Amino acid sequence: LARTEIIRAHHQATIQEYRNWGVWGVNVMAEMITAGDDRVCPICEALTLKNPYSLDDAMNLIPVHPQCRCTTIPFEPGVDTLIH
């Protein structure tokens, strides 16, 4: 339970930081990524297919379930990303 709540707090702080970037004119969305291994659950895998997310939609997205290992990375529309 503690690990899951730490992940939730970290994720919400990360999304807030993405919002803060707007002060400098950097407007981003959030892209959800999984651990990419054979332990990724079907729910999390399906949510990655809906990328990218608005920051409002992403705020309470993670953790999806207890012991969720997903995270978000910034996504700037029109800019190629390294992870897909």
C-alpha positions in Angstrom: 0.0 0.0 0.0 2.8 2.5 0.9 4.6 1.8 -2.4 1.5 2.4 -4.4 0.7 5.7 -2.6 4.3 6.9 -3.1 3.9 6.2 -6.8 0.6 8.2 -6.8 2.3 11.2 -5.1 5.3 11.1 -7.4 3.1 10.8 -10.5 0.9 13.8 -9.4 4.0 15.9 -8.7 5.4 15.0 -12.1 2.2 16.0 -13.9 2.2 19.3 -11.9 5.8 19.9 -13.0 4.7 19.4 -16.7 2.1 22.1 -16.1 4.7 24.4 -14.6 6.7 24.2 -17.8 3.9 26.2 -19.4 5.3 29.3 -17.6 8.3 29.1 -20.0 6.1 28.4 -23.0 6.6 24.7 -23.1 3.2 23.1 -23.4 3.2 19.3 -23.3 0.9 16.3 -22.9 1.7 13.1 -21.0 2.5 9.8 -22.6 2.0 6.7 -20.4 4.6 4.0 -20.6 4.8 0.6 -19.1 7.8 -1.4 -17.8 7.8 -3.1 -21.2 8.2 -6.7 -19.9 6.1 -9.8 -19.7 4.6 -8.7 -16.3 2.7 -5.7 -17.8 -1.0 -6.2 -17.1 -3.6 -6.0 -20.0 -5.2 -2.9 -18.4 -2.0 -0.9 -18.5 -1.1 -2.2 -21.9 -4.5 -1.0 -23.2 -4.1 2.5 -21.7 -0.8 3.0 -23.5 -2.8 2.7 -26.8 -4.7 5.8 -25.9 -1.5 8.0 -25.8 -1.1 10.9 -25.5 -3.1 12.2 -22.6 -4.0 15.8 -21.6 -2.4 16.7 -18.3 -5.9 16.8 -16.8 -6.6 13.3 -17.9 -3.2 12.1 -16.9 -3.3 13.5 -13.3 -5.1 10.6 -11.8 -4.2 7.9 -14.3 -1.3 6.3 -12.4 -1.2 4.1 -10.4 -3.8 2.1 -12.3 -3.7 -0.7 -9.7 -1.7 -1.7 -6.6 2.0 -2.2 -7.4 1.5 -0.5 -10.8 4.9 0.1 -12.5 3.8 2.5 -15.2 4.9 6.1 -15.5 4.4 9.1 -17.8 6.9 11.0 -19.9 6.3 14.4 -21.5 4.9 14.4 -25.0 5.1 17.5 -27.1 2.8 17.3 -30.1 4.7 17.6 -33.4 8.0 16.6 -31.9 9.4 13.0 -32.4 9.9 11.1 -29.2 12.5 8.4 -28.5 10.0 5.9 -26.9 7.1 4.5 -28.7 
